[in-house]
Amino acid sequence: MLLSDSDLQAIWLTVKLSSLVTLVLLLIGTPIAWWLAWTRSWLKGPIGAVVALPLVLPPSVLGFYMLLAMGPHGPIGHLTRVLGIGALPFTFWGLALASVFYSMPFMIQPLQNAFEGIGDRPLEVAATLRASPLDTFFTVALPLALPGFISASILTFAHTVGEFGVVLMIGGNLPGVTRVASVQIYDHVEALEYADAHRLAAIMLVFSFVVLLGMYAWRPGTKQTR
């Protein structure tokens, strides 16, 4: 076979993780992005900085502090212990939680830009027609920001696929549990299995190129010349 069973397992785990992270960030990132787009609170700056923090922090630093937070003496670890969930480090769910935080800016920032691009007028018109805030969001804001949702989802999925430092710090290297494709490539290189590493890395390279090519070629929301 072109790929071994362990390679296929790592790819499936990567797809599973990326899909879950994208879905979770769509649910929690949308209200955060909406609030950041329209609030005038002084908290906008600090919260926006927290959202963007994974863009500038080294993955090892972020992974280290996430590991402490999810450890037995950390706030997240204490909460999961009280709830009877158990320890999250070196589990799939711990990996998912860390990935949600690490990929957060790739979902929230494009959505915030999309909401800000709508402008005030469509929302004001909906208000004059006595539409509730919820109706205004789903019937006005959501359709107008749909290209932003698509771009944010693609970016979040692709970024999660390419994670390495954070997933290695939080998830370790457990086959079928936390060994995603990027870690599998690392294992192949460590074992001097360069042919296997090349095959899996080539798939990742082609995937990343296709994602970027599709985004730049499609350019959602741009007007077509008639």
Order of alpha helices (4+ residues) and beta strands (2+ residues): alpha-alpha-alpha-alpha-alpha-alpha-alpha-alpha-alpha-alpha-alpha-alpha
